[in-house]
Amino acid sequence: MGPDTPIIWTIFSPLMILPMLLRGGRDQAFALLRSEPAAVEHAFGAMTETLSAYARDCLAAGADGLFYATNMATRDLTTAEECRRFQRPYDLRILAAVEAAPFNLLHVCGTGVLFDEFADYPATALSWATVPGNPTLAEGHRRTGRAVVGGLPAKPGIASMTAEALAERTRASLREMDGRFLLLGPDCSINPDTPEALLHAVGTAARG
């Protein structure tokens, strides 16, 4: 990391947190959401108050913004209407708490994401997996007008690629975006033990 690298703290959407609190995970979360929507909304309101305060404290501690993530807004899990009711209002309240931050990154995880539900979120840049069923980098930029983060595979695939294959993925992403509005990064997280030589190959290709 260089001296100008933004420092961003991770916060998950309340809708992403809910399955972590329930023994039945996602299945129980969505069953509860659909059977007891008022109770879920009450819980999300409390989570949002806590997360908004935490987000403000992150900035006060020196962060440049948030890495704000959700993994529940996919077509096989939820509907656009549910996303607007149980995701959007709480996301926007948390992001409003850091609206003055210089760099907020929104990550919408998964395949078949409800991309357009997030197109107007107040984030500096957007991240998602460029897999079948999701927009390409260029499409995402066109639909949001914002910088995009991506171009590289996530775990576990990235660790098994050759340096040249990753370098070519880098060059292809830069060509797709004409070298603009792109922050090179993986579709999602990578393993901490991903060989550094692979990451250096990406940097060399980008600079070249």
C-alpha positions as CSV (number, residue, x, y, z in Angstrom):
1,M,0.0,0.0,0.0
2,G,1.2,3.4,-0.9
3,P,0.8,6.6,1.1
4,D,-2.2,7.6,-1.0
5,T,-4.0,4.3,-0.7
6,P,-7.5,4.8,0.8
7,I,-8.1,3.2,4.1
8,I,-11.6,1.7,4.1
9,W,-13.4,-0.2,6.8
10,T,-15.8,-3.1,6.1
11,I,-19.5,-2.9,7.1
12,F,-22.1,-5.4,6.0
13,S,-25.7,-4.5,5.2
14,P,-28.3,-5.4,7.8
15,L,-29.9,-7.9,5.3
16,M,-26.5,-9.6,5.0
17,I,-26.1,-9.7,8.8
18,L,-29.5,-11.3,9.6
19,P,-28.6,-14.8,8.4
20,M,-25.5,-14.7,10.6
21,L,-27.7,-14.3,13.6
22,L,-30.0,-17.2,12.9
23,R,-29.2,-20.9,13.3
24,G,-31.0,-21.6,10.0
25,G,-29.0,-19.1,8.0
26,R,-30.4,-17.6,4.8
27,D,-33.4,-20.0,4.7
28,Q,-34.5,-19.0,8.1
29,A,-33.8,-15.3,7.5
30,F,-36.0,-15.1,4.4
31,A,-38.7,-17.2,6.1
32,L,-38.7,-14.7,9.0
33,L,-38.6,-11.7,6.6
34,R,-41.7,-13.0,4.8
35,S,-43.7,-14.2,7.8
36,E,-42.8,-11.4,10.2
37,P,-41.9,-8.3,8.1
38,A,-42.7,-5.7,10.8
39,A,-40.4,-7.5,13.3
40,V,-37.6,-7.7,10.8
41,E,-38.0,-4.0,9.9
42,H,-37.8,-3.2,13.6
43,A,-34.6,-5.3,14.0
44,F,-33.1,-3.7,10.9
45,G,-33.8,-0.2,12.3
46,A,-31.8,-1.1,15.4
47,M,-29.0,-2.6,13.4
48,T,-28.9,0.5,11.2
49,E,-28.6,2.8,14.1
50,T,-25.7,0.9,15.5
51,L,-24.0,0.5,12.1
52,S,-24.4,4.2,11.3
53,A,-22.7,5.2,14.6
54,Y,-20.0,2.7,13.9
55,A,-19.5,4.1,10.4
56,R,-19.1,7.6,11.8
57,D,-16.6,6.3,14.3
58,C,-14.6,4.6,11.5
59,L,-14.2,8.0,9.8
60,A,-13.3,9.7,13.1
61,A,-10.6,7.0,13.6
62,G,-9.0,7.9,10.3
63,A,-10.8,5.8,7.7
64,D,-11.3,7.3,4.2
65,G,-14.7,5.6,3.8
66,L,-16.5,2.2,3.8
67,F,-16.3,-1.1,2.0
68,Y,-20.1,-1.6,2.2
69,A,-21.2,-5.1,1.2
70,T,-24.3,-7.2,0.7
71,N,-24.6,-10.8,-0.6
72,M,-28.4,-11.1,-0.4
73,A,-29.6,-9.1,-3.4
74,T,-29.6,-11.9,-6.1
75,R,-32.4,-13.1,-8.2
76,D,-32.4,-16.6,-6.7
77,L,-32.8,-15.2,-3.2
78,T,-35.0,-12.2,-3.3
79,T,-37.2,-9.9,-5.4
80,A,-36.7,-6.3,-6.4
81,E,-39.6,-5.4,-4.2
82,E,-38.1,-7.1,-1.2
83,C,-34.8,-5.5,-2.0
84,R,-36.5,-2.0,-2.0
85,R,-38.2,-2.7,1.3
86,F,-35.7,-4.6,3.4
87,Q,-32.3,-3.5,1.9
88,R,-32.4,-0.1,0.3
89,P,-33.8,2.1,3.2
90,Y,-31.2,0.8,5.7
91,D,-28.3,0.8,3.3
92,L,-29.0,4.5,2.4
93,R,-29.2,5.5,6.1
94,I,-25.8,3.9,6.8
95,L,-24.2,5.4,3.7
96,A,-25.6,8.8,4.6
97,A,-23.6,8.6,7.8
98,V,-20.4,8.7,5.8
99,E,-21.6,10.8,2.9
100,A,-18.7,13.2,3.4
101,A,-16.1,10.5,3.1
102,P,-13.8,10.8,0.1
103,F,-14.1,7.1,-0.9
104,N,-17.0,4.7,-0.3
105,L,-17.0,1.4,-2.1
106,L,-20.2,-0.6,-2.6
107,H,-19.8,-4.4,-3.2
108,V,-22.8,-6.4,-4.4
109,C,-21.8,-10.0,-4.1
110,G,-23.2,-13.0,-6.0
111,T,-24.4,-14.2,-9.3
112,G,-27.5,-12.7,-10.9
113,V,-27.4,-9.6,-8.7
114,L,-30.2,-7.1,-8.8
115,F,-27.8,-4.6,-10.2
116,D,-30.2,-1.8,-11.0
117,E,-31.5,-1.6,-7.5
118,F,-28.0,-0.3,-6.5
119,A,-27.2,1.9,-9.5
120,D,-28.0,5.2,-7.7
121,Y,-26.5,4.4,-4.4
122,P,-24.2,7.2,-3.1
123,A,-20.9,5.3,-3.5
124,T,-17.6,6.4,-5.2
125,A,-17.2,3.1,-6.9
126,L,-19.1,-0.2,-7.3
127,S,-17.8,-3.7,-7.2
128,W,-19.5,-7.0,-8.3
129,A,-18.6,-10.3,-9.9
130,T,-18.4,-10.0,-13.7
131,V,-19.8,-13.5,-14.2
132,P,-22.6,-14.7,-16.5
133,G,-25.9,-13.1,-15.3
134,N,-24.1,-9.9,-14.1
135,P,-23.2,-6.8,-16.1
136,T,-19.7,-6.4,-17.6
137,L,-17.4,-3.7,-16.3
138,A,-18.3,-1.4,-19.2
139,E,-22.1,-2.0,-18.7
140,G,-21.8,-1.4,-15.0
141,H,-20.1,1.9,-15.6
142,R,-22.6,2.9,-18.3
143,R,-25.5,2.2,-16.0
144,T,-24.1,4.0,-12.9
145,G,-21.8,6.6,-14.2
146,R,-19.4,5.6,-11.5
147,A,-15.9,4.0,-11.3
148,V,-16.0,0.2,-11.2
149,V,-13.8,-2.2,-9.3
150,G,-13.0,-5.6,-10.8
151,G,-11.4,-7.3,-13.8
152,L,-9.8,-10.1,-11.8
153,P,-11.2,-13.5,-10.5
154,A,-11.8,-14.2,-6.9
155,K,-11.0,-17.2,-4.7
156,P,-10.4,-20.0,-5.2
157,G,-9.7,-19.5,-8.9
158,I,-7.2,-16.7,-8.8
159,A,-4.6,-18.8,-6.8
160,S,-4.5,-21.5,-9.5
161,M,-4.0,-19.1,-12.5
162,T,-0.6,-18.4,-14.1
163,A,1.0,-15.0,-13.9
164,E,0.6,-14.6,-17.6
165,A,-3.1,-15.5,-17.5
166,L,-3.7,-12.9,-14.8
167,A,-1.7,-10.3,-16.7
168,E,-3.9,-10.9,-19.8
169,R,-7.0,-10.6,-17.7
170,T,-5.6,-7.2,-16.5
171,R,-4.9,-6.0,-20.0
172,A,-8.3,-7.1,-21.2
173,S,-10.1,-5.2,-18.4
174,L,-8.1,-2.1,-19.2
175,R,-8.9,-2.4,-22.9
176,E,-12.6,-2.9,-22.1
177,M,-12.6,0.3,-20.0
178,D,-10.3,2.3,-22.3
179,G,-8.0,2.7,-19.3
180,R,-10.5,4.9,-17.4
181,F,-12.9,4.6,-14.5
182,L,-11.4,1.2,-13.4
183,L,-9.9,0.1,-10.2
184,L,-8.4,-3.3,-10.8
185,G,-9.6,-5.8,-8.2
186,P,-11.0,-9.3,-7.7
187,D,-14.7,-10.2,-8.2
188,C,-14.8,-10.8,-4.4
189,S,-12.3,-11.8,-1.7
190,I,-9.1,-13.8,-2.4
191,N,-7.3,-16.1,0.0
192,P,-4.6,-14.4,2.1
193,D,-2.1,-17.0,0.9
194,T,-2.6,-16.1,-2.8
195,P,1.0,-16.1,-4.2
196,E,2.4,-12.5,-4.2
197,A,4.0,-13.2,-7.6
198,L,0.5,-13.3,-9.1
199,L,-0.4,-10.0,-7.6
200,H,2.8,-8.4,-8.8
201,A,2.1,-9.7,-12.3
202,V,-1.2,-7.8,-12.2
203,G,0.6,-4.6,-11.1
204,T,3.3,-5.0,-13.8
205,A,0.6,-5.5,-16.5
206,A,-1.3,-2.5,-15.4
207,R,1.7,-0.2,-15.3
208,G,2.7,-1.5,-18.7
